């Protein structure tokens, strides 16, 4: 079996704190309304720098924590659904900044499932023996994607980046990834640009009225009920699948790090799994939903706090736009 060693972690959290009271200054909402529905008390917003800046800072910390020469990195994977450029890839911007001159680079976008997807891709590349050291970065600036007149959406998201350096090991590792493309309308954000090609015809009819308002043409949209139903079932089923693959029971899992979308989703899914709350790590109260950065930010917090022990079986589980989902059980 080829598993992974997470030899370094890092994160970057913007300084500006947007607590719930700040939203009540311009929306019909309150701290009680937001907290009751989401579990979120505050989130961080990047006010003056691009997304890739956060990714670079998280990457630098992970490389420092791993105590490696950046030139030893063979591959850089960056997960982001909020990149600053169509191209070049965010991974190339990270490569330049950290001095990982010998690394291949590409980006991954499976929205909030992105870190799980990237970690699983890394494990598969390590299997080939062609790659020995891989840097994974998840960086998200979702504050740019939000309609701040929509109180149901703009309160949910924040900005952050997390990173991990991984190498091959012989530790247990099990994974599954999935998607339900039929449900893409439940969670989406359209690219907002106007093409000036003289040969183009109107593209909107193809979408059957999906973008019938200015907000829908520009900002993140979600069907909360559909996402809740999908997320709870996807998380429950994904964890059960990887436990079955490894021959584990829920009692064998030492720690669950879920995607931090909504505290009610996490509570319902983990209750269905029958896992004790003491084994489930959450930080949504402080950071909100930072998409694919949620899990690596949590992982870095746990490592810095000394809460990760050698031999622990950790389950990463999440879901995102697409709709996508996935889970990994790895011994760290």
C-alpha positions in Angstrom: 0.0 0.0 0.0 1.2 3.5 -0.8 -0.1 6.1 1.6 0.9 9.7 2.4 3.1 11.4 4.9 2.0 15.0 5.6 5.4 16.4 6.5 4.4 20.1 6.6 1.3 22.3 6.9 0.7 26.0 6.7 -2.2 28.5 6.4 -2.9 32.1 5.8 -5.8 33.9 7.5 -6.6 37.5 6.5 -6.5 40.1 9.3 -9.8 41.7 8.7 -12.6 40.2 10.8 -16.2 40.6 9.6 -18.3 39.5 12.6 -22.0 39.1 12.4 -22.7 42.5 13.7 -21.0 44.1 10.8 -23.5 42.5 8.5 -26.4 43.8 10.5 -25.2 47.3 9.6 -26.3 47.0 6.0 -28.6 43.9 6.0 -31.8 42.9 7.8 -30.0 40.3 9.9 -28.6 39.8 13.3 -25.9 37.7 15.1 -28.7 35.5 16.5 -30.2 34.9 13.0 -26.9 34.0 11.4 -25.5 31.9 14.3 -28.7 29.9 14.6 -28.8 29.0 10.9 -25.1 28.5 10.2 -23.1 28.3 13.4 -20.9 31.2 12.0 -19.9 34.0 14.3 -17.3 35.7 12.1 -15.3 35.3 9.0 -12.1 36.8 7.6 -12.0 38.9 4.5 -9.0 39.7 2.3 -9.4 43.4 1.7 -6.3 44.5 -0.2 -4.4 41.6 -1.8 -5.2 39.0 -4.5 -6.0 35.4 -3.9 -2.7 34.0 -5.0 -1.0 36.1 -2.3 -2.7 34.0 0.4 -1.8 30.8 -1.4 1.9 31.8 -1.5 2.0 32.7 2.2 0.3 29.4 3.1 2.8 27.5 0.9 5.8 29.2 2.4 4.7 28.2 5.9 4.1 24.6 4.8 7.5 24.4 3.2 9.1 25.9 6.3 7.3 23.5 8.5 8.4 20.6 6.4 12.0 21.8 6.5 12.7 21.1 2.8 14.4 23.0 0.0 11.7 24.3 -2.4 13.7 22.9 -5.3 13.0 19.4 -4.0 9.3 19.8 -4.7 8.3 17.8 -7.8 4.7 18.9 -8.2 2.5 21.8 -7.1 -1.2 21.3 -7.0 -3.4 24.4 -6.3 -7.1 24.0 -5.5 -9.2 27.1 -6.1 -12.6 28.0 -7.4 -11.8 31.7 -7.1 -8.6 32.2 -9.1 -7.2 35.6 -10.0 -6.5 34.6 -13.6 -8.0 32.3 -16.2 -4.4 31.7 -17.0 -1.6 31.3 -15.9 -2.6 28.7 -13.3 -2.4 29.7 -9.6 0.1 26.9 -9.2 2.6 28.6 -11.5 2.3 31.8 -9.5 3.0 29.9 -6.3 5.9 28.1 -8.0 7.6 31.4 -8.9 7.1 32.9 -5.5 8.4 30.0 -3.4 11.3 29.1 -5.8 10.1 25.6 -6.6 11.9 25.7 -9.9 11.8 22.0 -10.6 8.1 21.4 -9.9 5.4 20.6 -12.5 2.3 22.7 -11.9 -1.4 22.5 -12.4 -4.7 23.6 -10.8 -7.7 21.7 -9.5 -11.2 22.9 -9.4 -13.8 20.8 -7.7 -15.0 23.7 -5.6 -15.2 22.9 -1.9 -14.1 19.3 -2.5 -10.9 20.7 -4.0 -8.4 19.8 -1.3 -9.7 16.3 -1.0 -9.4 16.0 -4.8 -5.9 17.4 -4.8 -4.7 15.2 -2.0 -6.0 12.1 -3.8 -4.3 13.2 -7.0 -1.1 13.7 -5.1 -1.3 10.2 -3.7 -1.8 8.8 -7.2 1.2 10.6 -8.5 3.3 9.4 -5.6 2.4 5.9 -6.6 4.3 6.3 -9.9 7.7 6.9 -8.1 8.3 9.7 -10.5 7.2 12.3 -7.9 8.5 12.2 -4.4 7.5 15.6 -2.8 4.3 17.3 -3.6 3.0 20.7 -2.4 -0.8 21.1 -2.2 -2.3 24.6 -1.8 -6.0 25.5 -1.4 -6.6 29.2 -1.6 -10.0 30.9 -1.9 -11.1 34.5 -2.0 -14.9 34.0 -2.2 -15.7 37.5 -0.9 -15.3 38.5 -4.5 -18.1 36.1 -5.6 -20.9 37.3 -3.2 -23.9 39.6 -3.6 -23.9 41.6 -0.5 -27.6 42.4 -0.8 -28.4 38.7 -0.4 -28.4 38.0 3.3 -28.8 34.3 2.8 -25.5 34.0 0.9 -23.0 36.7 1.8 -22.9 35.7 5.5 -21.7 32.2 4.7 -18.2 32.7 3.1 -14.8 34.0 4.0 -11.3 34.0 2.6 -8.3 31.9 3.6 -5.6 29.6 2.3 -4.1 26.3 3.6 -1.3 24.1 2.4 0.4 20.8 2.9 3.6 19.1 1.8 3.2 15.4 1.2 5.5 12.4 0.6 5.0 8.7 0.0 4.6 6.3 2.9 3.4 2.8 3.6 0.7 3.9 5.9 -3.0 3.0 5.3 -4.8 5.2 2.8 -8.3 4.9 1.3 -10.2 7.4 -0.8 -13.3 7.9 -2.9 -14.4 10.8 -5.1 -17.8 11.3 -6.7 -20.0 13.8 -8.5 -23.6 14.5 -9.4 -23.5 16.8 -12.4 -27.3 16.7 -12.8 -27.5 18.9 -9.7 -25.2 21.7 -10.8 -27.9 24.3 -10.5 -27.9 23.8 -6.8 -24.7 25.7 -6.4 -22.9 27.8 -9.0 -21.2 31.0 -9.9 -21.0 32.0 -13.5 -17.9 33.6 -15.1 -18.8 37.3 -15.5 -17.3 38.5 -18.8 -18.5 39.9 -22.0 -17.0 38.4 -25.2 -16.6 40.8 -28.1 -16.2 38.2 -30.8 -18.2 39.3 -33.8 -19.2 35.8 -34.7 -20.8 34.9 -31.4 -24.6 34.5 -31.0 -26.5 35.0 -27.8 -25.4 32.3 -25.4 -28.1 32.8 -22.8 -30.9 30.6 -24.3 -28.7 27.5 -23.7 -29.0 28.0 -20.0 -32.9 28.1 -20.0 -33.3 31.2 -17.9 -30.7 30.2 -15.4 -29.2 33.7 -15.4 -32.4 35.8 -15.5 -31.2 38.4 -13.0 -28.0 40.5 -12.8 -27.1 38.8 -9.5 -27.4 35.3 -11.1 -25.1 36.5 -13.9 -22.3 37.6 -11.6 -22.6 36.1 -8.1 -22.6 32.8 -6.2 -26.0 31.2 -6.2 -27.3 28.4 -4.0 -30.4 26.4 -3.4 -29.9 25.9 0.3 -32.4 23.1 0.7 -31.0 21.1 -2.2 -27.4 21.6 -1.0 -28.3 20.6 2.6 -29.9 17.4 1.5 -27.1 16.5 -0.9 -24.4 17.4 1.6 -25.7 15.3 4.4 -26.2 12.2 2.3 -23.0 12.6 0.4 -20.8 13.1 3.5 -22.5 10.1 5.2 -22.2 7.8 2.2 -18.6 8.9 1.4 -17.3 8.2 4.9 -19.1 4.8 5.0 -17.6 3.9 1.6 -14.0 4.6 2.6 -14.5 2.9 6.0 -15.7 -0.2 4.1 -12.7 0.0 1.8 -10.4 -0.1 4.8 -12.4 -2.5 6.9 -12.9 0.1 9.6 -15.8 0.9 11.9 -16.6 4.4 13.1 -14.8 3.5 16.4 -11.5 3.1 14.4 -11.6 6.7 13.2 -9.7 9.1 15.6 -10.6 12.4 14.0 -13.0 13.7 11.3 -12.1 17.0 9.5 -15.2 17.9 7.5 -15.7 20.7 5.0 -16.9 23.7 7.0 -20.1 24.7 5.1 -22.7 24.8 7.8 -22.7 23.6 11.4 -26.1 22.0 11.0 -24.9 20.0 8.0 -21.8 18.8 9.9 -24.0 17.9 13.0 -26.6 16.0 10.9 -24.0 14.0 8.9 -21.9 13.0 11.9 -25.0 12.1 13.8 -26.0 9.8 11.0 -22.5 8.2 11.2 -22.8 7.8 14.9 -19.5 9.5 15.6 -18.9 11.3 18.8 -18.7 15.1 18.6 -15.3 15.1 20.4 -13.8 13.5 17.3 -15.1 16.1 14.9 -13.1 19.3 14.3 -14.9 22.5 13.5 -13.7 26.1 13.1 -16.6 27.4 11.0 -17.5 29.6 14.0 -14.4 31.7 13.4 -13.8 31.5 9.6 -17.1 30.7 7.9 -17.0 28.6 4.7 -13.6 29.1 3.0 -14.4 26.5 0.3 -11.5 24.1 -0.5 -9.3 25.9 2.1 -11.4 24.7 5.0 -9.8 21.3 5.5 -6.1 22.3 5.1 -6.6 25.4 7.4 -8.2 23.0 10.0 -5.3 20.5 9.5 -2.7 23.3 10.1 -4.5 24.5 13.2 -4.6 21.0 14.7 -0.9 20.4 14.0 0.1 23.7 15.5 -2.0 23.0 18.6 -0.3 19.6 19.0 -3.5 17.7 18.5 -2.2 15.3 15.8 -0.5 12.1 16.9 1.5 9.6 14.8 -0.7 6.7 13.9 -4.0 8.6 14.1 -6.6 7.6 11.5 -8.0 10.9 10.1 -11.0 11.2 7.8 -11.3 14.2 5.5 -14.8 14.6 4.0 -16.5 17.2 2.0 -18.7 18.3 -0.8 -18.9 21.2 -3.2 -20.3 22.8 -6.4 -20.6 20.4 -9.3 -22.0 18.9 -7.2 -18.9 17.0 -6.0 -18.0 15.0 -3.0 -15.3 12.9 -1.6 -13.6 11.3 1.5 -10.2 10.1 2.5 -9.1 8.1 5.4 -5.3 8.4 6.0 -3.1 7.4 8.8 -0.9 10.3 9.7 
